[in-house]
Amino acid sequence: MHRFYFDIHDGERFTRDEVGSLCQGRKAMRDAAIKVLPDIARDELPDGDRRDFMVEVRNEDGHYLFRATLSLAAEWLDHQDG
């Protein structure tokens, strides 16, 4: 098991993971990073029309190994007011 740190960027804030999570290896770390993004997007639904949510994963030495990004775009198609 290896400890990885999942730093979160939600388009407005950066949250540095100081605790980390144990994963079986790189594939498990990758899967965990991708899995967390929709939850972050749901928790931080944007007030605007566009927002990128990103997780960057560090190893125990502090080197970034992986990045996953989820982009959310919302737009009216009929151009009418509310």
The 8 nearest C-alpha neighbors of each residue, nearest first, counted from 0:
[[1, 23, 22, 21, 24, 2, 20, 3],
 [0, 2, 21, 22, 23, 24, 3, 58],
 [3, 1, 21, 20, 19, 59, 22, 58],
 [2, 4, 58, 19, 20, 57, 21, 59],
 [3, 5, 19, 57, 56, 16, 6, 58],
 [4, 6, 56, 16, 55, 54, 7, 3],
 [7, 5, 15, 16, 55, 54, 14, 56],
 [6, 8, 54, 14, 13, 53, 9, 5],
 [9, 7, 13, 53, 10, 12, 52, 54],
 [10, 8, 52, 11, 12, 53, 7, 51],
 [9, 11, 51, 8, 50, 52, 12, 53],
 [12, 10, 9, 13, 8, 50, 51, 52],
 [11, 13, 9, 8, 10, 14, 7, 15],
 [12, 14, 8, 7, 15, 9, 11, 6],
 [15, 13, 7, 6, 16, 8, 12, 9],
 [14, 16, 6, 17, 13, 7, 5, 4],
 [15, 17, 6, 4, 5, 18, 19, 14],
 [16, 18, 19, 15, 4, 5, 6, 14],
 [19, 17, 16, 20, 4, 3, 2, 5],
 [20, 18, 4, 3, 2, 16, 17, 5],
 [21, 19, 2, 3, 4, 22, 18, 5],
 [20, 22, 2, 1, 0, 3, 19, 23],
 [23, 21, 24, 1, 0, 27, 28, 2],
 [22, 24, 0, 27, 1, 21, 25, 28],
 [25, 23, 22, 27, 26, 28, 1, 0],
 [24, 26, 28, 27, 29, 23, 22, 30],
 [25, 27, 29, 28, 24, 30, 23, 31],
 [28, 26, 30, 29, 24, 25, 22, 23],
 [29, 27, 25, 31, 26, 30, 22, 24],
 [30, 28, 26, 32, 27, 31, 25, 33],
 [29, 31, 27, 33, 28, 32, 34, 26],
 [32, 30, 34, 28, 29, 33, 27, 35],
 [33, 31, 29, 30, 34, 35, 28, 54],
 [34, 32, 30, 31, 35, 36, 67, 29],
 [33, 35, 31, 32, 36, 30, 37, 38],
 [34, 36, 38, 32, 33, 37, 31, 39],
 [35, 37, 39, 38, 33, 34, 40, 69],
 [38, 36, 40, 39, 35, 41, 34, 69],
 [39, 37, 41, 36, 40, 35, 42, 34],
 [38, 40, 42, 36, 37, 41, 43, 35],
 [39, 41, 37, 43, 38, 42, 44, 36],
 [42, 40, 38, 44, 39, 43, 37, 36],
 [43, 41, 39, 40, 44, 38, 37, 45],
 [44, 42, 40, 41, 45, 39, 9, 38],
 [45, 43, 41, 40, 42, 46, 39, 50],
 [46, 44, 47, 43, 50, 48, 49, 40],
 [45, 47, 44, 48, 49, 43, 50, 73],
 [48, 46, 45, 49, 50, 73, 72, 44],
 [47, 49, 73, 72, 74, 46, 50, 45],
 [50, 48, 72, 71, 47, 73, 51, 45],
 [49, 51, 71, 10, 70, 52, 45, 72],
 [50, 52, 70, 10, 69, 71, 53, 9],
 [51, 53, 9, 69, 68, 8, 10, 70],
 [54, 52, 68, 8, 67, 7, 69, 9],
 [53, 55, 7, 67, 6, 66, 5, 8],
 [56, 54, 66, 6, 65, 5, 53, 7],
 [55, 57, 5, 65, 4, 63, 64, 6],
 [58, 56, 63, 4, 62, 61, 3, 64],
 [57, 59, 3, 61, 60, 62, 4, 63],
 [58, 60, 61, 2, 3, 57, 62, 4],
 [61, 59, 58, 62, 57, 63, 3, 2],
 [62, 60, 57, 58, 59, 63, 4, 56],
 [63, 61, 57, 58, 60, 64, 59, 56],
 [62, 64, 57, 56, 65, 61, 58, 55],
 [65, 63, 57, 56, 62, 58, 66, 55],
 [64, 66, 56, 55, 63, 67, 29, 57],
 [67, 65, 55, 54, 56, 68, 53, 64],
 [66, 68, 54, 53, 33, 55, 32, 65],
 [69, 67, 53, 52, 70, 54, 66, 51],
 [68, 70, 52, 51, 53, 36, 71, 67],
 [71, 69, 51, 50, 52, 68, 72, 49],
 [70, 72, 50, 49, 51, 69, 73, 48],
 [71, 73, 49, 48, 70, 50, 74, 51],
 [74, 72, 48, 49, 71, 75, 47, 50],
 [73, 75, 76, 48, 72, 49, 78, 77],
 [74, 76, 77, 78, 73, 79, 80, 81],
 [75, 77, 78, 74, 79, 73, 80, 81],
 [76, 78, 79, 75, 80, 74, 81, 73],
 [79, 77, 76, 75, 80, 74, 81, 73],
 [80, 78, 77, 81, 75, 76, 74, 73],
 [79, 81, 78, 77, 75, 76, 74, 73],
 [80, 79, 78, 75, 77, 76, 74, 73]]
